[in-house]
Amino acid sequence: MTLHVATSHFLYRGPDRLDISRMTANAEGVVFAPSWRLIQDVLPQLRTLKRTLEMPNLSPIDKAAFEGQEQSVWNMYAERYTEEMRKSYAEHRRQWDALLAKERVVLTCMCSDRGRCHRGILAGVLVKLGAEDGGEVEYAGTGSKQLRLL
């Protein structure tokens, strides 16, 4: 059986949900969460750069420079998180094998954009280990239980 891995925002509540947020993950999900050290080292930088890029009077030259910085910081985060997952795989092989043996999982965390989130990176790692990527599952609407694939 091949694992079908999808991702979603923390609000997703399906039975196949696996919270991989450092702050709220249970014992099963924390194995796949970024370390506090990584979060503290990188996320404040990304937040500051995002706020800067949202400034209305930013010149095109400054915007390009800040976008380059943001990409550089994100690349560093992705590299460090991937290395943490390599170590996690070696140290927690039983949990990794259990995850890969599932039929379906939806990785969740509090980030709004899978493209700039560890859940997207982890989905990619799982694909390299044989899983099938199901993309992002969006939680549609406040109080709604409807889901739609993006």
CORHUDA-V177332 format. One record per backbone hydrogen bond with DSSP energy under -1.0 kcal/mol. CO is the residue of the C=O (numbers start at 1). NH is the residue of the N-H. If there is no record, write none. Layout:
# CORHUDA-V177332
co,nh
CO,NH
CO,NH
This chain:
# CORHUDA-V177332
co,nh
3,132
4,105
5,134
6,107
7,137
8,109
9,12
14,17
16,106
18,108
21,25
26,30
29,32
30,33
35,39
36,40
37,41
38,42
39,43
42,46
43,47
44,48
45,49
46,50
47,51
48,52
49,53
50,54
52,55
55,58
59,63
60,64
61,65
62,66
63,67
64,68
65,69
66,70
67,71
68,72
69,73
70,74
71,75
72,76
73,77
74,78
75,79
76,80
77,81
78,82
79,83
80,84
81,85
82,86
83,87
84,88
85,89
86,90
87,91
88,92
92,96
93,97
94,98
95,99
96,100
97,101
99,102
103,4
105,6
106,18
107,8
108,20
109,10
113,116
114,117
117,121
118,122
119,123
120,124
121,125
122,126
123,127
124,128
125,129
126,131
127,130
132,5
135,7
136,150
138,148
141,144
146,140
148,138
